[in-house]
Amino acid sequence: MLTKLYGKSSYLASLLSYTYMTIVIILKIRENHNYQKSETSLIEYIGFIVLFIVMLESYNSWINNSARSDGINTTERSIIHMILFPIVISFMPSEIINLDWILGVYFAFLAYKKYGLSLNNLKEEALIESGMFMSFSIMFSPYFLGYLALIIVRIFPTGKFTFSKVLALVLPTAITWFLLFTFNTFSKFNLEFYKLINQKGNFFTKIIEGFEGNFLIILTTISLLGMILVSKRNLYKLERNTHYSRIILFIVHLFVIYFIASPETLILLTSSIVYGLGLLIRSTKKIIYKELLILTILLFSACNIYLSF
């Protein structure tokens, strides 16, 4: 039933995904801020829900544009990632409900989407737009500077590397930093930017404790194995040009999380885990196995959410 529902794009599938995402985020906000029902800020609820749905839409758009660049008809493509997104979020620690990191990830999605669309014909104008999105991403989280470097490195395989292209990507970040620095210097208000978060010594102990941590590790492992072990024939049908670059992104995410050692960074894994799980489900030939996999993780997610009440 779920396989059929999420086999093609539909309003019902999107509605169910957004509804589940809303429930998950509300509970994560309450858990993160230790709110009582009567003390919860309605504006804060709405703000975070909107941000996550916008981020989901951005991720969905990125997936579809990647599919088009691979010559895949998106109307015939599984949108299983729509329900996998809130499922994965449900196993994340509540600390991921952090405005800076949500906005940082969102603008990074936009940057990679724009960059992916311009890969076949790299022009400075398109790279400036990617650089602008990355400048906002870096403004909210300075660690995302590493992803800007990753975009620059990806120019080399295209055979179109020039210093003007690097300048087009880097210049917006320098301009954004200069404008904010000038604003803080001459204004009575002080806008915080390029703010590093504190590392937590007990981070690795914390993430492997309890049901959520264990299940997140299982999902991460299955996703990575799914990305690496899926057959070349299925890869050709599913994700030709973007697959290996996403494996690299997955590994980069793991290194970033290890380096910073803070729960907020786990939000970076969301897109990679969703991609790996989606790839595994879509490459599974027998419908019964697909259905069982989706139902199993959805059941565990729903139980986890129920226990959070």
Long-range contacts (C-beta under 8 A, 24 or more apart in sequence): 1-291, 2-83, 2-291, 2-294, 2-295, 2-298, 3-287, 3-290, 3-291, 3-294, 6-78, 6-79, 6-80, 6-82, 6-83, 6-294, 7-78, 8-75, 8-76, 8-77, 8-78, 8-79, 9-74, 9-75, 9-77, 9-79, 10-79, 13-79, 13-82, 13-83, 14-79, 14-82, 16-83, 17-56, 17-82, 17-83, 17-85, 17-86, 18-53, 18-56, 20-83, 20-86, 20-87, 21-49, 21-52, 21-53, 21-56, 21-85, 21-86, 21-89, 22-49, 22-53, 23-305, 24-86, 24-89, 24-90, 24-305, 25-49, 25-52, 25-89, 25-97, 27-305, 27-308, 27-309, 28-89, 28-92, 28-94, 28-96, 28-97, 29-94, 29-97, 31-94, 31-308, 32-94, 32-95, 32-97, 48-97, 48-99, 48-102, 51-99, 51-102, 51-103, 51-106, 52-89, 52-102, 54-106, 55-102, 55-105, 55-106, 55-109, 56-82, 56-85, 56-86, 58-106, 58-109, 58-110, 58-113, 59-85, 59-109, 59-270, 59-271, 59-274, 61-113, 62-109, 62-112, 62-113, 62-116, 62-271, 63-275, 65-113, 65-116, 65-117, 66-116, 66-239, 66-241, 66-242, 69-116, 69-117, 69-119, 69-120, 69-241, 69-242, 70-239, 70-240, 70-241, 70-242, 71-240, 72-238, 78-278, 78-281, 78-282, 80-277, 80-278, 80-281, 80-282, 80-294, 81-274, 81-275, 81-278, 83-294, 83-298, 84-273, 84-274, 84-277, 84-278, 84-297, 85-270, 85-274, 86-301, 87-297, 87-298, 87-301, 88-219, 88-269, 88-270, 88-273, 88-274, 88-277, 89-270, 90-301, 90-304, 90-305, 91-212, 91-215, 91-216, 91-219, 91-301, 91-304, 92-212, 92-216, 92-266, 92-267, 92-270, 93-206, 93-207, 93-212, 93-213, 93-263, 93-266, 95-262, 95-263, 95-264, 95-266, 96-263, 96-264, 96-266, 96-267, 98-264, 98-267, 99-140, 100-140, 100-141, 100-195, 100-264, 101-140, 101-141, 101-264, 101-265, 101-267, 102-267, 103-136, 103-137, 103-140, 104-137, 104-138, 104-140, 104-141, 104-144, 105-137, 105-267, 105-268, 105-270, 106-137, 107-133, 107-134, 107-136, 107-137, 107-140, 108-133, 108-134, 108-137, 108-144, 108-147, 109-271, 111-137, 111-147, 111-151, 112-151, 115-151, 115-154, 116-242, 119-158, 122-155, 122-158, 122-160, 122-165, 124-164, 124-165, 124-168, 125-168, 127-165, 127-168, 127-169, 128-168, 128-169, 128-171, 128-172, 130-169, 131-168, 131-169, 131-170, 131-171, 131-172, 131-173, 132-172, 134-169, 134-172, 134-173, 135-172, 135-173, 135-175, 135-176, 135-177, 136-176, 138-173, 138-176, 138-194, 139-176, 139-177, 139-180, 139-193, 139-194, 140-193, 142-194, 142-195, 142-196, 143-196, 143-256, 143-260, 143-265, 145-173, 146-252, 146-256, 147-252, 148-173, 150-248, 150-249, 150-252, 154-245, 197-260, 197-262, 197-264, 198-262, 199-260, 199-261, 199-262, 200-261, 200-262, 200-263, 201-261, 203-261, 203-262, 203-263, 204-261, 206-263, 207-263, 207-266, 211-304, 211-307, 212-304, 215-300, 215-304, 216-266, 219-273, 219-277, 219-297, 220-269, 220-273, 222-276, 222-277, 222-280, 223-250, 223-272, 223-273, 223-274, 223-275, 223-276, 223-277, 223-280, 224-250, 224-276, 225-276, 226-276, 226-277, 226-279, 226-280, 226-283, 227-275, 227-276, 227-279, 230-279, 230-280, 230-283, 231-283, 234-283, 238-279, 238-282, 238-283, 239-279, 243-279, 246-272, 246-275, 250-275, 250-276
